Amino acid sequence: MLLGISERISKILAIVLFAATVLSLLSLRERASCTSALSLSIPILMYHHVGDWGESRADWAPWVVRPKEFRAQMDWLVANGFHTITFRELLAGQKAGESLLAKSVIISFDDGWSAQEGVVRAELEPRGLHAVFFVYTAAVGATPNNSGYISWEQLRILESAGHEVQSHTVSHGRLTEMPPSQLDREMRESRATIEKEMRHPVKVIAYPFGIYDERVMRAASAAGYEFGLRADADLVVGKPLQYRMPRIRVGYDDGIEVFVKAMMLSQSQINAQKPKQ
């Protein structure tokens, strides 16, 4: 059942940003013994589909955004001075000990649907914005086709324009239900395939359906990922947040008012974390 707008507002406004301690190149065990850390705070927006068909598919509505609302959201980001970064830029800055620029945001698209390319070309690039695509490799073909999913050829072109590709596993299965060997394969094989096709390190994984547990987080760390992403914005889930990073899910009933309130709250929380002058 879909949440009402007021309930969606309250859930999104509860805690909507990633405000976590993250350490570079450390396993879960190594990180537990560390005393120094770099604090990063950045909102991560999560999208799947942009279209007017959410009302006809109630089960999909939480994962669909109306085109007019998506355009309004992107316009608001630009008008209010936000700029997009990729996870590679985030990690590079972390390793260099650099602070994030004010009003940084990450825009992510899950699953690798071919229609996402058109959305990015039409709505993000003219506004100077960039996106991160989380793809599951079993669905990605060599060249454009009629499968409904994007191709490696298209993804390479998108990366040449400043976008980024990261992992969403091999098959988009429920990771918590997999035996250890399959879980390990989903993590490692997807990363290796994307690295081969895109020719850059892959350090971030978005868990399919946002489902994870302690075993999944350990597998992500063991497979070489530095960040693991969920599909909700609740920070009250324990530590370490490095492998359960929250995202702001934008759905069919989330108008511009909901979006603005969420982003404004994220900025107030980020500003509250800054050292007093």
N, C-alpha and C positions, 0 to 999 in steps of 0.2 A: 504494500500500500504506500502511495506517495505521501511524503510529509507535506503538511500545509505550509504556506509561505511563512507564517509567523514562527512555526516550529523550526523550519529550515533556517530562518534568520537567527533564532536563538542558538541552534547548534553551530552555525558557521561563526557567530560572534563569540561563542564560548572561548575558543582558542583557535586562531586561524593561521598562525604562521609557524614556520620552522624556527624554533629558538633553542638550539641544541648545542651542546659541546661536541665538537668533532675533531678527531685527531688524524693526522696524515699517516697512511701506510702502517697502521697498527692492527693487529688481530684483536679479538675481543679480550683475550687473556692479557696481552701486552698493554692494552689500553687501560685495563683495570688497575694496573700498578703505576700508571703515569700520574704526575701531579700537576703538569702544565698543560694548557689546552688553548685552542683558538675558538673564540665564541663567534658563531655566525648566525645572523638572523635574516631570513629572506622568505617572502611568501612564494609558494609554488602552486600555480594554478593548474588544474587538471581538466582536460577536455577529451571527449571521444568523438562525438558527432555534432555537426552544425547543420540544422535542418528544421523544417516546419512540421515534421511528422511525429513529434513526441506524443500528441494527444491520441493518435491512432494506435500507439504501442505503449500502453501504460508501464509495462515492464522495462522498457527502454528509456522512458522519460527522464529518469535521473541522470542519464548519460548523454542526453541530447540538449543542445542549446539553440534557441531560435536565432536565425541569421541576424535579425535586427537587434537582438539583445547582444549578440557577440560583437557586432560592429560598435554598439554603444559602449561596451566594455573596453574594447581596444581604443576607441576614441578617448575615453576617460583616462586610461593609462597615459596616453600621449599628452593630453591636455594638462595633466597633473604632474608631468615631469618624470614619469617612470621610464626605465630602460631595461630591456631584457638582457640576460646573460645566459650562458650555457653552463652545464656542469663542468665541462673542461676548463672554462674560465674560472669557475668557482674553486676548483681544485688547484689550479695554477696559482691563484691568488693566495689560497691557504698555504701552499708550500713556500711561497715567497714571503709569507708573513704580512701580506697586505690586507688592509681593511676593505670591505665592500663599499662601493660607491653608494651614496644615499639613493633611496628609491629604486633599488634593484629588484627585479622580479624574474622568476622563471615561468615560462609558459610551456606546458607539456601536453602532448597528445598521445594517447595510448592505443595500442593494437595494430597500428600501421594500415588503417583503411586508406584506399587510394583517393577518396574524396578529400582527405585532409590536405593533400598537396594543393588542390584548388583553393581551399580556404586560406592556406598560408600565402599563396601567391596573390590572391585577391585582397585579403584583409590585413595580413601582417606586414608583408614586404613594403607596400606603399606607405606604411606608417613607420618604417624603420625598425620593426620588431622582428624577433627571431624566436624559433620554437625548438623544443627537444622532442624527438619522436621515440617512443618506446615501442619497439616492434618485437613480435615473436617470430622467430626465424623460419618456422615451418610454413608460414603463410606467405613469405616474401619470395617472389619469383625473380628470375634473372632480368627480364624485360617487362614492360607494361603489358598487361593482359586483362581478361574480363573476369578475374577471380573476385574483384572487389577489394583486393589488397594491393598495396604499393609494391614496387619492384626495387631491386638494388640499384638499377640504373637511375630511377627517379630519386632515390635517396642520396646517391652520390651527387646528383645535380643540386639537390636541396642543401647538402652540406657545403658545396662550393659557394652557395649564396649566404652562408653564415649560420645555417641551422645545424642541428646535431642529432645523431642517432645513438641510442643506448638500448639496453636489453630489457625484454619483457618475457624472457625464457624461450624455450623451443616451441612448446605446444600450447601454452596458455592454460595449463592444467592447474588443479588445486594442489599447491605445493605441500600443504600440511598433510595430505592424504597419501603422498608418495613414499615408497620405500627408499631407504638411503641411497641406493645406487641410482635410481631414477632421478631423485632430487639432485644429486651431484651432477648427473648428465645434463639436466635441464639448465643448471647454473653455468657449467663450464662450456658445454657445446654451443649454447647461444652466444656466449661472450666470444668464443673463438671464431665463430662464423661471422659475427659482425666485425670483429677486428680484421679478419681476412678481406671482407668485402669493402669495408670503409677505410681501412689502412690507418687506424688510430686506436689507441688503447680504449677499452670499454671498462669503466669503473663504477657504473651505476645500474642498478636493476630495480624495476618497478614490479612488485609482486602482483600476479594476476588476481583479479577480484579484490585486491588489497588484503588477501588472506596470508597470514604468516604466524609463526610461533618461534620459540627459542631455537628449535632445531633448524628452522628455515634461516634464521639470522646467522647461526653458526655456519651453515652451508654457504651463505652468501659471502661471509668473511673468508672462509677457506677457499672459495673459488676465485678470490682476488678482487671482489667488489669493495668499494670504499663507502658507498651509500646504498641503502635499501629503502624504497619508497612504498608507503601505504596509499590507501584511497580515501582517507578521511582526515579530519583536521583536529582530532582529539589528542592533546599532548599528555593527558593523564593516563599513561600506559606503562610507566616505568622506564628504566634506563637499560642499555644505552640507546639513545635516540638516533645514533648514526645509522643503525640498520632498521629503524622504523620511523623514518622521516614522514611527517604529515603533509598532506596536500589539501588545497581548497578545491573541493569538487563543485563545479558549476552545472546546475541542471536546468530542466525545461521551465520550471516555475520560478527560477531565480532571476528576477528583473534587475534592472540597473541599480535600483535602490538597495537591494540585497548586496550586490557586488560592491557598491561604493562603501557601504557600512563595513563590510568585511575588510576591504583594503584600508580604510581609514583606521580601523581598530588595529590592524597589523602594524601600521606606521606608528601609532601611539605606543604600542608595546615595544617596538624596536627603539623608539626614542627614549623610553623609560629605562632601557638597558645601557644607554650610553653613559660613560663616566661623567660625573659632575665636573664642570669647569671651575 
